[in-house]
């Protein structure tokens, strides 16, 4: 009886703490802001962080373009978001709108087709959120023969961003938001084996792709100085999303893992707060080349601030995606 009471009491305390933390974080980034008249592209917007960011930016009256690999899932997510927001989500006359576009970051052909359509149809682009990602998958390759995590998390977004830079510049002041991860700390840029053909470790390769995200954002910010386009990267924290679908948890450990994740992991809405903040807050107007967590600037390890490595990675990436022959 005592053990049961202790467990129930602990559960209630956890629930109360979880609710208070969620209410505080979810109320923060976009409070009082308006994105009326602004167009935002979010990659991977049909689930997790991207879906949460899409819903909040729609609530703030943005025109949100959901760039997603699975069009059917994206359409379903868009319907659900509109239903959740009720009249707000459907009030296109008030400025808010959700648009679904097919985008497979594992295919350079798909990235080019997506950008071609955007450039044809959209008169402006105010925010690009590079959010989609693959996490610790078994070794596999993209359509173009790149290791999947490096190909999707870095190269796909590298090409996407470069093809949309002209529109972003013409729409300035505009913003680019790059979702990275604290796990970048465990990655290294090995120029001798970027495609992991010599050796492959799924955890290391994820960390390397996230380090590449930060180096890309840093070099891009340098190149865009004076254009009115800002670039910042972020880590969302540990979030309960389907990103971990390739992570195997023993059956007997799943109940404990589920309890721990419910109690201590962020919800997608909480995890998306820094993306929303960097996309919409006047507090970061003109701020560029920085790294954020929980809506605050954070320090980076020296390897994530190595400008020589960032420039070399940029040059090689240009060749890999076909921007340079």
C-alpha positions as CSV (number, residue, x, y, z in Angstrom):
1,X,0.0,0.0,0.0
2,X,2.8,2.4,0.9
3,X,4.6,1.6,-2.4
4,X,1.4,2.2,-4.3
5,X,0.7,5.5,-2.6
6,X,4.3,6.6,-3.2
7,X,4.0,5.7,-6.9
8,X,0.7,7.5,-7.2
9,X,2.1,10.6,-5.4
10,X,5.1,10.6,-7.6
11,X,3.0,10.3,-10.7
12,X,0.8,13.2,-9.6
13,X,3.9,15.3,-8.9
14,X,5.3,14.4,-12.3
15,X,2.0,15.2,-14.0
16,X,1.8,18.6,-12.3
17,X,5.4,19.4,-13.1
18,X,4.9,18.3,-16.7
19,X,1.8,20.4,-17.1
20,X,3.4,23.5,-15.6
21,X,6.5,23.2,-17.8
22,X,4.4,22.6,-20.9
23,X,2.1,25.6,-20.2
24,X,5.1,27.9,-19.7
25,X,7.0,26.8,-22.7
26,X,4.1,26.6,-25.1
27,X,3.0,30.1,-24.2
28,X,6.4,31.7,-25.0
29,X,7.8,32.0,-28.5
30,X,4.9,33.3,-30.6
31,X,3.0,35.1,-27.9
32,X,1.4,38.2,-29.4
33,X,3.3,38.0,-32.7
34,X,1.7,38.3,-36.1
35,X,2.9,36.8,-39.3
36,X,0.1,38.3,-41.4
37,X,1.3,38.8,-45.0
38,X,4.3,36.5,-44.6
39,X,5.1,33.3,-46.4
40,X,6.9,30.5,-44.6
41,X,8.2,27.2,-45.9
42,X,8.6,24.3,-43.4
43,X,10.2,21.0,-44.5
44,X,8.9,17.9,-42.8
45,X,5.7,19.7,-41.7
46,X,3.4,16.8,-41.5
47,X,4.5,15.5,-38.1
48,X,6.5,16.3,-35.0
49,X,8.3,19.7,-34.7
50,X,7.4,20.7,-38.3
51,X,3.7,20.1,-37.8
52,X,3.7,22.0,-34.5
53,X,5.5,24.9,-36.0
54,X,3.1,25.0,-39.0
55,X,0.1,25.1,-36.7
56,X,1.5,27.9,-34.6
57,X,2.6,30.0,-37.6
58,X,-0.8,29.5,-39.2
59,X,-2.4,30.7,-35.9
60,X,-0.2,33.8,-36.3
61,X,-1.8,34.3,-39.8
62,X,1.2,33.2,-41.9
63,X,0.9,31.5,-45.3
64,X,2.5,28.2,-44.5
65,X,3.9,25.9,-47.3
66,X,4.3,22.4,-46.0
67,X,7.1,20.7,-47.9
68,X,6.6,17.0,-47.3
69,X,7.7,13.7,-48.8
70,X,4.3,11.9,-48.4
71,X,1.6,14.1,-49.9
72,X,-1.3,12.1,-48.5
73,X,0.1,12.3,-44.9
74,X,0.7,16.0,-45.4
75,X,-2.8,16.6,-46.6
76,X,-4.2,14.7,-43.7
77,X,-2.0,16.8,-41.3
78,X,-3.2,20.0,-42.9
79,X,-6.8,19.0,-42.4
80,X,-6.2,18.1,-38.8
81,X,-4.4,21.4,-38.2
82,X,-7.3,23.4,-39.7
83,X,-9.8,21.4,-37.6
84,X,-7.7,22.0,-34.4
85,X,-7.6,25.7,-35.0
86,X,-11.2,25.9,-36.0
87,X,-12.2,29.2,-37.6
88,X,-8.7,30.5,-37.1
89,X,-7.3,27.8,-39.3
90,X,-9.8,28.4,-42.1
91,X,-9.8,32.2,-42.0
92,X,-7.7,32.6,-45.2
93,X,-9.2,36.0,-45.6
94,X,-7.5,37.0,-42.4
95,X,-4.1,35.9,-43.9
96,X,-3.6,32.4,-42.6
97,X,-3.3,29.6,-45.1
98,X,-1.9,26.1,-45.3
99,X,-0.5,24.9,-48.6
100,X,0.9,21.3,-49.2
101,X,3.7,20.7,-51.7
102,X,5.6,17.5,-52.4
103,X,9.2,17.6,-51.3
104,X,11.5,14.6,-50.9
105,X,14.9,15.7,-49.6
106,X,16.3,12.3,-50.5
107,X,15.9,13.3,-54.2
108,X,17.7,16.2,-55.7
109,X,15.3,16.0,-58.6
110,X,12.4,16.4,-56.1
111,X,14.1,19.4,-54.5
112,X,14.6,21.1,-57.8
113,X,11.0,20.5,-58.8
114,X,9.7,21.9,-55.5
115,X,11.9,25.0,-55.8
116,X,10.9,25.5,-59.5
117,X,7.2,25.5,-58.5
118,X,7.8,27.9,-55.5
119,X,9.7,30.3,-57.7
120,X,6.9,30.2,-60.3
121,X,4.0,30.6,-57.9
122,X,5.2,32.6,-54.8
123,X,5.9,36.3,-55.1
124,X,7.7,36.3,-51.8
125,X,9.3,34.0,-49.2
126,X,9.8,35.5,-45.7
127,X,11.0,32.4,-43.8
128,X,12.5,29.1,-44.7
129,X,12.6,26.5,-41.8
130,X,14.9,23.6,-42.6
131,X,13.3,21.1,-40.2
132,X,13.0,17.7,-41.8
133,X,15.4,15.0,-40.8
134,X,16.3,11.3,-40.7
135,X,17.6,9.9,-37.3
136,X,20.0,7.0,-36.9
137,X,18.7,4.9,-39.7
138,X,20.4,1.7,-41.0
139,X,22.8,2.3,-43.8
140,X,20.9,3.3,-46.9
141,X,21.4,5.7,-49.8
142,X,19.4,8.5,-51.3
143,X,18.1,8.5,-54.9
144,X,21.4,10.2,-55.9
145,X,23.7,7.8,-54.0
146,X,24.4,9.8,-50.8
147,X,24.3,8.2,-47.3
148,X,20.8,8.9,-46.2
149,X,21.4,11.0,-43.1
150,X,24.0,13.2,-44.7
151,X,22.0,13.4,-47.9
152,X,18.7,14.4,-46.3
153,X,19.7,16.4,-43.3
154,X,22.5,18.3,-45.0
155,X,22.7,18.0,-48.8
156,X,18.9,18.2,-49.5
157,X,18.5,21.3,-47.4
158,X,21.7,22.8,-48.8
159,X,20.3,22.6,-52.4
160,X,16.9,23.7,-51.3
161,X,18.2,26.8,-49.6
162,X,20.5,27.8,-52.4
163,X,17.8,27.5,-55.0
164,X,15.5,29.7,-52.9
165,X,18.1,32.3,-52.0
166,X,17.1,34.7,-54.8
167,X,13.5,34.8,-53.6
168,X,14.6,35.2,-50.0
169,X,16.8,38.2,-50.9
170,X,14.0,39.8,-52.9
171,X,11.7,39.4,-49.9
172,X,14.2,40.8,-47.3
173,X,14.1,41.2,-44.4
174,X,13.7,37.4,-44.4
175,X,15.0,34.5,-42.3
176,X,16.4,31.1,-42.6
177,X,16.1,28.7,-39.6
178,X,18.1,25.5,-39.5
179,X,17.1,22.8,-37.1
180,X,20.2,21.0,-35.8
181,X,20.7,19.0,-32.6
182,X,22.9,19.0,-29.5
183,X,24.2,15.7,-30.7
184,X,26.4,17.7,-33.2
185,X,28.9,17.5,-30.3
186,X,29.6,13.9,-31.2
187,X,30.1,14.4,-34.9
188,X,33.2,15.1,-37.0
189,X,33.4,16.2,-40.7
190,X,35.5,13.5,-42.3
191,X,36.1,14.8,-45.8
192,X,37.7,11.4,-46.8
193,X,34.4,9.6,-46.2
194,X,31.5,12.0,-46.3
195,X,29.4,9.3,-47.9
196,X,30.3,6.7,-45.2
197,X,31.4,4.1,-47.8
198,X,34.5,3.2,-45.7
199,X,32.7,2.8,-42.4
200,X,29.2,3.6,-41.1
201,X,27.9,4.2,-37.6
202,X,24.3,5.4,-37.5
203,X,24.8,7.5,-34.4
204,X,28.0,9.2,-35.5
205,X,26.6,9.9,-39.0
206,X,23.5,11.6,-37.5
207,X,25.8,13.7,-35.3
208,X,27.9,14.6,-38.4
209,X,24.9,15.7,-40.4
210,X,23.8,17.9,-37.5
211,X,27.3,19.4,-37.2
212,X,27.1,20.0,-41.0
213,X,23.8,21.9,-40.5
214,X,25.5,24.3,-38.1
215,X,28.6,24.8,-40.3
216,X,26.3,25.4,-43.2
217,X,24.3,28.0,-41.3
218,X,27.4,29.7,-40.2
219,X,29.0,29.9,-43.7
220,X,25.7,31.0,-45.2
221,X,25.3,33.8,-42.7
222,X,28.7,35.0,-43.6
223,X,27.8,35.0,-47.3
224,X,24.5,36.8,-46.7
225,X,25.9,39.7,-44.7
226,X,24.3,42.9,-45.9
227,X,21.5,41.3,-47.8
228,X,18.8,41.5,-45.1
229,X,18.6,37.7,-45.0
230,X,19.5,36.2,-41.6
231,X,20.4,32.6,-40.8
232,X,20.4,30.9,-37.4
233,X,20.6,27.3,-36.2
234,X,19.0,25.7,-33.2
235,X,18.6,22.6,-31.1
236,X,15.0,21.7,-30.1
237,X,16.0,19.6,-27.1
238,X,14.8,16.0,-26.5
239,X,11.3,15.8,-28.1
240,X,8.8,13.0,-28.4
241,X,8.4,12.6,-32.1
242,X,8.5,9.8,-34.7
243,X,12.1,10.7,-35.5
244,X,13.3,7.9,-33.4
245,X,11.4,5.2,-35.3
246,X,14.7,3.4,-36.2
247,X,15.8,3.2,-32.5
248,X,15.1,-0.2,-31.1
249,X,14.0,-0.4,-27.5
250,X,13.7,-3.8,-25.8
251,X,10.1,-4.8,-25.2
252,X,10.4,-5.1,-21.5
253,X,12.0,-1.6,-21.3
254,X,9.3,0.1,-23.3
255,X,6.8,0.9,-20.4
256,X,9.6,2.6,-18.4
257,X,10.9,4.4,-21.5
258,X,7.3,5.6,-22.3
259,X,7.0,6.9,-18.7
260,X,10.3,8.7,-18.8
261,X,9.7,10.2,-22.2
262,X,6.2,11.4,-21.1
263,X,7.6,13.0,-17.9
264,X,10.9,14.5,-19.2
265,X,10.8,14.8,-23.0
266,X,9.4,17.9,-24.7
267,X,6.1,17.7,-26.6
268,X,6.4,18.7,-30.3
269,X,4.9,22.1,-29.5
270,X,7.4,22.7,-26.8
271,X,10.3,21.5,-29.0
272,X,9.1,23.8,-31.8
273,X,9.2,27.0,-29.7
274,X,12.7,28.0,-30.7
275,X,11.9,27.5,-34.4
276,X,8.8,29.6,-34.0
277,X,10.8,32.2,-32.1
278,X,13.5,32.5,-34.8
279,X,10.9,32.6,-37.5
280,X,8.7,35.3,-36.0
281,X,10.1,37.2,-33.0
282,X,11.2,40.9,-33.4
283,X,13.8,40.1,-30.7
284,X,16.0,38.4,-33.3
285,X,15.5,40.9,-36.2
286,X,18.9,41.3,-37.8
287,X,20.5,38.6,-35.7
288,X,22.5,36.1,-37.9
289,X,25.0,33.3,-37.6
290,X,24.0,32.3,-34.1
291,X,23.0,29.1,-32.4
292,X,19.9,28.9,-30.1
293,X,18.3,26.6,-27.6
294,X,15.1,27.3,-25.6
295,X,14.8,30.7,-27.4
296,X,18.2,31.8,-26.1
297,X,21.6,32.1,-27.8
298,X,24.0,29.4,-26.8
299,X,27.7,28.8,-27.1
300,X,29.1,26.3,-29.7
301,X,32.1,24.0,-29.5
302,X,35.1,25.2,-31.5
303,X,34.6,22.5,-34.1
304,X,31.2,24.1,-35.0
305,X,32.8,27.5,-35.4
306,X,35.7,26.4,-37.7
307,X,35.3,28.7,-40.7
308,X,37.9,26.8,-42.8
309,X,36.0,23.5,-42.4
310,X,32.7,25.4,-43.0
311,X,34.0,26.8,-46.3
312,X,35.4,23.5,-47.4
313,X,32.2,21.7,-46.6
314,X,30.3,24.4,-48.6
315,X,32.5,24.0,-51.7
316,X,32.3,20.2,-51.6
317,X,28.5,20.3,-51.1
318,X,28.1,22.6,-54.1
319,X,29.7,19.9,-56.3
320,X,27.8,17.0,-54.7
321,X,24.4,18.6,-55.4
322,X,25.3,19.8,-58.9
323,X,25.5,23.6,-58.3
324,X,29.0,23.5,-59.5
325,X,30.5,21.1,-62.0
